Amino acid sequence: MTRTGYATAKSRKNYAGTSPITPASGTKRVVLAHYARNMRLADAIYLWAFASLNASSGARAFYDAHRDAGDTHHAALRALGNRLVGILHGCLANGSFYDEHTAWGHRSEHESAEAA
């Protein structure tokens, strides 16, 4: 993934294979993972998401929210990996370094506003 190779975060997530597929019929909706993808890149993102659980409080809160919503461990890690690819796209598009508060700060502000 190059810095200028993708116009949007969605296109970068699609290339990485982290964006979910949501087939739906009239009565049923299912969220699935991509099967046709670069498996080495997908494995690297999965391990990146797993490693970030101990290194990032924002990533841990995101993962825990998905687990509390009923997602399995693997589904929550895929969602976290998808979010991390979006954060990576933002860093590359802006030419900025990763900052924990910038990446996850809006989530804590949004959750505190919902609690009030």
Z-matrix of the N, CA and C atoms (Angstrom, degrees):
N
C 1 1.446
C 2 1.522 1 108.08
N 3 1.274 2 115.31 1 117.08
C 4 1.454 3 119.27 2 -179.68
C 5 1.515 4 110.27 3 -91.49
N 6 1.296 5 115.23 4 166.95
C 7 1.462 6 120.16 5 -177.66
C 8 1.524 7 111.56 6 -64.26
N 9 1.309 8 117.24 7 -42.29
C 10 1.460 9 120.40 8 -175.33
C 11 1.522 10 112.72 9 -105.43
N 12 1.303 11 118.70 10 9.39
C 13 1.457 12 121.46 11 -174.64
C 14 1.512 13 115.34 12 -75.11
N 15 1.332 14 118.98 13 -15.55
C 16 1.454 15 121.45 14 -174.74
C 17 1.521 16 110.02 15 -133.60
N 18 1.319 17 115.81 16 130.56
C 19 1.463 18 120.82 17 -176.93
C 20 1.524 19 111.75 18 -75.68
N 21 1.320 20 117.38 19 -34.45
C 22 1.460 21 120.44 20 -176.20
C 23 1.520 22 110.11 21 -129.24
N 24 1.324 23 114.64 22 162.25
C 25 1.463 24 120.01 23 176.31
C 26 1.526 25 109.93 24 -65.02
N 27 1.326 26 116.97 25 -34.67
C 28 1.460 27 120.38 26 -179.59
C 29 1.525 28 111.35 27 -62.16
N 30 1.334 29 117.30 28 -42.06
C 31 1.459 30 119.68 29 179.44
C 32 1.531 31 111.06 30 -66.58
N 33 1.324 32 117.57 31 -35.68
C 34 1.470 33 120.71 32 176.87
C 35 1.530 34 110.16 33 -67.77
N 36 1.337 35 117.42 34 -40.47
C 37 1.464 36 121.54 35 177.92
C 38 1.522 37 111.15 36 -65.88
N 39 1.329 38 117.25 37 -38.36
C 40 1.460 39 120.69 38 177.57
C 41 1.520 40 110.93 39 -63.70
N 42 1.338 41 117.29 40 -42.76
C 43 1.462 42 120.60 41 178.16
C 44 1.529 43 110.38 42 -63.32
N 45 1.314 44 116.59 43 -41.80
C 46 1.458 45 120.49 44 -179.33
C 47 1.522 46 112.15 45 -71.35
N 48 1.327 47 117.02 46 -18.07
C 49 1.460 48 120.25 47 179.89
C 50 1.508 49 113.53 48 80.64
N 51 1.328 50 117.61 49 18.10
C 52 1.461 51 120.26 50 -177.87
C 53 1.517 52 113.03 51 -95.41
N 54 1.333 53 117.88 52 -18.77
C 55 1.463 54 118.77 53 -179.20
C 56 1.527 55 108.96 54 -71.82
N 57 1.314 56 117.20 55 137.95
C 58 1.460 57 119.92 56 -176.28
C 59 1.528 58 112.40 57 -75.61
N 60 1.317 59 114.82 58 153.99
C 61 1.457 60 121.99 59 172.99
C 62 1.521 61 106.11 60 -102.68
N 63 1.330 62 117.71 61 130.77
C 64 1.467 63 120.35 62 -177.82
C 65 1.519 64 111.05 63 -124.51
N 66 1.343 65 117.52 64 78.19
C 67 1.458 66 118.78 65 175.59
C 68 1.526 67 109.98 66 -70.95
N 69 1.315 68 116.98 67 141.90
C 70 1.454 69 120.62 68 -178.04
C 71 1.521 70 109.98 69 -140.82
N 72 1.309 71 115.02 70 140.31
C 73 1.455 72 120.56 71 170.88
C 74 1.527 73 106.73 72 -107.98
N 75 1.304 74 117.08 73 -167.20
C 76 1.457 75 119.06 74 -179.55
C 77 1.516 76 113.74 75 -67.34
N 78 1.333 77 117.81 76 -25.11
C 79 1.463 78 120.05 77 -175.14
C 80 1.517 79 113.95 78 -121.94
N 81 1.315 80 118.44 79 -9.28
C 82 1.461 81 120.12 80 -171.02
C 83 1.523 82 110.28 81 -138.10
N 84 1.333 83 116.52 82 140.39
C 85 1.462 84 122.34 83 177.04
C 86 1.521 85 107.79 84 -130.32
N 87 1.328 86 116.94 85 130.84
C 88 1.460 87 122.44 86 -176.92
C 89 1.521 88 108.64 87 -127.16
N 90 1.325 89 117.05 88 139.88
C 91 1.458 90 122.06 89 175.82
C 92 1.521 91 107.43 90 -108.17
N 93 1.327 92 116.40 91 122.68
C 94 1.461 93 122.11 92 -176.63
C 95 1.517 94 110.28 93 -125.61
N 96 1.322 95 115.63 94 163.13
C 97 1.458 96 121.75 95 174.70
C 98 1.527 97 108.85 96 -93.69
N 99 1.330 98 116.62 97 154.57
C 100 1.463 99 121.43 98 175.46
C 101 1.527 100 108.87 99 -66.06
N 102 1.322 101 116.32 100 139.72
C 103 1.459 102 120.03 101 174.52
C 104 1.517 103 110.98 102 -103.54
N 105 1.314 104 118.17 103 -32.31
C 106 1.459 105 122.60 104 176.28
C 107 1.522 106 107.44 105 -90.22
N 108 1.319 107 116.09 106 96.39
C 109 1.463 108 121.15 107 -177.78
C 110 1.519 109 109.21 108 -156.18
N 111 1.301 110 115.81 109 169.59
C 112 1.450 111 122.22 110 175.07
C 113 1.533 112 106.64 111 -74.34
N 114 1.313 113 117.33 112 103.89
C 115 1.461 114 120.99 113 -172.91
C 116 1.531 115 112.22 114 -65.63
N 117 1.310 116 117.90 115 -33.99
C 118 1.471 117 119.39 116 178.48
C 119 1.523 118 110.51 117 -65.20
N 120 1.335 119 116.13 118 -42.79
C 121 1.455 120 119.93 119 178.11
C 122 1.526 121 110.59 120 -66.86
N 123 1.323 122 117.46 121 -42.11
C 124 1.463 123 121.50 122 179.16
C 125 1.531 124 110.90 123 -62.64
N 126 1.329 125 117.15 124 -41.13
C 127 1.464 126 120.46 125 177.92
C 128 1.524 127 111.23 126 -65.93
N 129 1.337 128 116.85 127 -39.40
C 130 1.464 129 120.69 128 178.71
C 131 1.526 130 110.76 129 -64.11
N 132 1.335 131 117.09 130 -40.97
C 133 1.466 132 120.56 131 179.65
C 134 1.523 133 110.12 132 -67.98
N 135 1.333 134 117.09 133 -39.05
C 136 1.463 135 121.37 134 178.12
C 137 1.535 136 110.66 135 -61.41
N 138 1.332 137 116.70 136 -44.68
C 139 1.469 138 120.44 137 177.96
C 140 1.525 139 111.27 138 -68.57
N 141 1.318 140 117.78 139 -35.26
C 142 1.466 141 122.52 140 176.03
C 143 1.520 142 109.39 141 -60.79
N 144 1.335 143 116.62 142 -45.12
C 145 1.464 144 120.67 143 179.28
C 146 1.525 145 110.48 144 -64.18
N 147 1.329 146 116.78 145 -42.16
C 148 1.467 147 120.54 146 -179.71
C 149 1.527 148 111.15 147 -64.24
N 150 1.316 149 116.88 148 -43.31
C 151 1.464 150 121.00 149 -179.52
C 152 1.523 151 111.59 150 -67.95
N 153 1.325 152 117.45 151 -30.84
C 154 1.463 153 120.13 152 -178.17
C 155 1.529 154 112.54 153 -71.70
N 156 1.322 155 117.97 154 -15.77
C 157 1.468 156 120.11 155 179.47
C 158 1.524 157 111.86 156 -60.76
N 159 1.324 158 117.12 157 -35.90
C 160 1.469 159 120.75 158 179.58
C 161 1.525 160 112.34 159 -90.25
N 162 1.323 161 117.13 160 -21.60
C 163 1.462 162 120.28 161 -174.14
C 164 1.525 163 113.29 162 -94.84
N 165 1.329 164 118.04 163 -20.15
C 166 1.457 165 120.75 164 -172.87
C 167 1.527 166 110.42 165 -131.69
N 168 1.314 167 116.29 166 121.46
C 169 1.466 168 119.64 167 178.60
C 170 1.531 169 110.84 168 -69.10
N 171 1.321 170 117.90 169 -31.94
C 172 1.458 171 121.30 170 177.28
C 173 1.516 172 111.81 171 -67.28
N 174 1.330 173 116.13 172 -42.01
C 175 1.463 174 120.45 173 177.53
C 176 1.517 175 110.21 174 -65.09
N 177 1.331 176 116.76 175 -39.27
C 178 1.465 177 120.53 176 178.82
C 179 1.532 178 110.30 177 -64.20
N 180 1.324 179 117.86 178 -42.01
C 181 1.461 180 121.19 179 179.43
C 182 1.530 181 110.64 180 -65.42
N 183 1.338 182 117.54 181 -39.50
C 184 1.460 183 121.82 182 177.74
C 185 1.527 184 110.24 183 -62.82
N 186 1.338 185 116.20 184 -46.51
C 187 1.465 186 121.75 185 179.00
C 188 1.531 187 110.52 186 -61.70
N 189 1.327 188 116.79 187 -47.16
C 190 1.465 189 120.93 188 -179.30
C 191 1.526 190 111.83 189 -61.93
N 192 1.329 191 117.43 190 -37.01
C 193 1.463 192 120.61 191 178.11
C 194 1.527 193 110.51 192 -63.68
N 195 1.320 194 116.78 193 -40.25
C 196 1.465 195 119.94 194 177.70
C 197 1.526 196 111.56 195 -68.36
N 198 1.323 197 116.55 196 -38.34
C 199 1.473 198 119.59 197 178.18
C 200 1.527 199 110.12 198 -66.46
N 201 1.330 200 117.09 199 -40.81
C 202 1.463 201 120.83 200 178.63
C 203 1.526 202 111.47 201 -65.47
N 204 1.332 203 116.74 202 -27.75
C 205 1.470 204 120.83 203 178.68
C 206 1.528 205 112.13 204 -79.12
N 207 1.338 206 116.81 205 -4.67
C 208 1.460 207 120.40 206 176.26
C 209 1.511 208 115.14 207 106.40
N 210 1.325 209 118.10 208 2.78
C 211 1.467 210 120.38 209 177.84
C 212 1.523 211 110.49 210 -70.16
N 213 1.326 212 116.19 211 149.85
C 214 1.456 213 120.47 212 173.34
C 215 1.527 214 108.87 213 -73.70
N 216 1.319 215 116.10 214 169.74
C 217 1.464 216 121.33 215 178.49
C 218 1.523 217 110.26 216 -57.14
N 219 1.328 218 116.94 217 -46.81
C 220 1.466 219 120.73 218 -177.22
C 221 1.522 220 111.66 219 -68.05
N 222 1.326 221 117.64 220 -39.59
C 223 1.463 222 120.32 221 178.42
C 224 1.527 223 110.76 222 -65.28
N 225 1.329 224 117.02 223 -39.69
C 226 1.465 225 120.63 224 178.57
C 227 1.524 226 110.69 225 -66.54
N 228 1.334 227 117.66 226 -38.40
C 229 1.465 228 120.11 227 177.12
C 230 1.526 229 111.30 228 -67.94
N 231 1.335 230 117.53 229 -37.09
C 232 1.465 231 119.54 230 176.33
C 233 1.521 232 110.73 231 -64.05
N 234 1.327 233 116.96 232 -40.82
C 235 1.466 234 120.50 233 177.99
C 236 1.530 235 110.50 234 -64.39
N 237 1.328 236 116.70 235 -41.87
C 238 1.456 237 120.68 236 178.04
C 239 1.525 238 110.58 237 -64.54
N 240 1.321 239 117.90 238 -42.39
C 241 1.463 240 121.52 239 176.95
C 242 1.516 241 111.28 240 -60.29
N 243 1.331 242 116.51 241 -40.78
C 244 1.462 243 121.20 242 177.59
C 245 1.520 244 110.26 243 -61.88
N 246 1.325 245 117.10 244 -42.51
C 247 1.473 246 121.40 245 178.75
C 248 1.528 247 110.72 246 -65.60
N 249 1.337 248 116.96 247 -40.20
C 250 1.463 249 120.36 248 -179.98
C 251 1.528 250 111.50 249 -65.61
N 252 1.330 251 117.70 250 -35.98
C 253 1.468 252 120.24 251 176.33
C 254 1.527 253 109.47 252 -64.98
N 255 1.337 254 117.69 253 -37.64
C 256 1.461 255 120.75 254 175.74
C 257 1.518 256 112.00 255 -64.22
N 258 1.320 257 117.05 256 -40.34
C 259 1.464 258 121.18 257 176.93
C 260 1.527 259 109.92 258 -64.83
N 261 1.334 260 116.34 259 -42.18
C 262 1.466 261 120.67 260 177.11
C 263 1.520 262 110.37 261 -59.20
N 264 1.323 263 116.93 262 -43.42
C 265 1.469 264 119.92 263 179.15
C 266 1.534 265 110.69 264 -60.30
N 267 1.329 266 116.91 265 -43.01
C 268 1.460 267 120.40 266 178.68
C 269 1.516 268 112.02 267 -61.49
N 270 1.326 269 116.56 268 -41.08
C 271 1.469 270 120.06 269 178.44
C 272 1.522 271 111.05 270 -64.85
N 273 1.330 272 116.81 271 -43.65
C 274 1.463 273 120.08 272 -179.32
C 275 1.523 274 111.81 273 -69.19
N 276 1.321 275 116.80 274 -39.23
C 277 1.471 276 120.22 275 -179.02
C 278 1.522 277 111.73 276 -67.33
N 279 1.331 278 117.20 277 -35.32
C 280 1.462 279 120.94 278 -178.53
C 281 1.522 280 113.31 279 -93.59
N 282 1.321 281 116.77 280 -8.68
C 283 1.458 282 120.15 281 -177.35
C 284 1.515 283 112.23 282 66.93
N 285 1.336 284 116.43 283 33.42
C 286 1.462 285 120.55 284 -177.48
C 287 1.523 286 110.65 285 -114.62
N 288 1.318 287 115.48 286 163.20
C 289 1.449 288 121.83 287 176.69
C 290 1.524 289 109.61 288 -86.65
N 291 1.327 290 115.87 289 158.28
C 292 1.453 291 121.23 290 177.88
C 293 1.521 292 109.90 291 -65.59
N 294 1.318 293 116.33 292 133.49
C 295 1.452 294 122.30 293 175.95
C 296 1.528 295 107.66 294 -132.10
N 297 1.305 296 116.80 295 123.37
C 298 1.470 297 122.32 296 -176.17
C 299 1.527 298 111.94 297 -57.02
N 300 1.318 299 116.69 298 -44.43
C 301 1.464 300 119.54 299 -177.73
C 302 1.532 301 111.51 300 -67.84
N 303 1.314 302 117.33 301 -40.46
C 304 1.465 303 120.46 302 178.93
C 305 1.528 304 110.91 303 -66.83
N 306 1.327 305 116.41 304 -41.13
C 307 1.463 306 120.80 305 -176.33
C 308 1.526 307 112.42 306 -69.63
N 309 1.315 308 117.73 307 -39.80
C 310 1.467 309 120.77 308 -172.43
C 311 1.513 310 113.91 309 -119.56
N 312 1.340 311 119.02 310 -6.13
C 313 1.456 312 121.94 311 -175.63
C 314 1.507 313 114.14 312 -61.07
N 315 1.328 314 117.71 313 -37.48
C 316 1.463 315 120.34 314 -179.05
C 317 1.520 316 111.63 315 -65.58
N 318 1.326 317 118.71 316 -26.95
C 319 1.461 318 121.50 317 -179.96
C 320 1.522 319 110.52 318 -69.22
N 321 1.323 320 118.08 319 -42.09
C 322 1.463 321 120.11 320 -179.44
C 323 1.529 322 110.67 321 -70.00
N 324 1.332 323 117.31 322 -34.89
C 325 1.467 324 120.00 323 176.89
C 326 1.521 325 110.36 324 -66.49
N 327 1.333 326 116.88 325 -40.14
C 328 1.463 327 121.63 326 -179.39
C 329 1.545 328 110.52 327 -67.61
N 330 1.330 329 116.87 328 -41.57
C 331 1.463 330 120.74 329 -179.77
C 332 1.519 331 111.46 330 -67.94
N 333 1.350 332 118.43 331 -36.82
C 334 1.462 333 120.85 332 179.38
C 335 1.531 334 110.41 333 -70.38
N 336 1.340 335 117.55 334 -32.20
C 337 1.467 336 120.60 335 177.60
C 338 1.529 337 110.75 336 -70.24
N 339 1.337 338 117.26 337 -34.88
C 340 1.459 339 120.71 338 177.99
C 341 1.529 340 111.04 339 -70.36
N 342 1.327 341 117.58 340 -32.94
C 343 1.456 342 121.52 341 -178.01
C 344 1.526 343 111.11 342 -72.01
N 345 1.336 344 117.53 343 -27.77
C 346 1.474 345 120.92 344 -177.51
C 347 1.503 346 113.04 345 -75.00
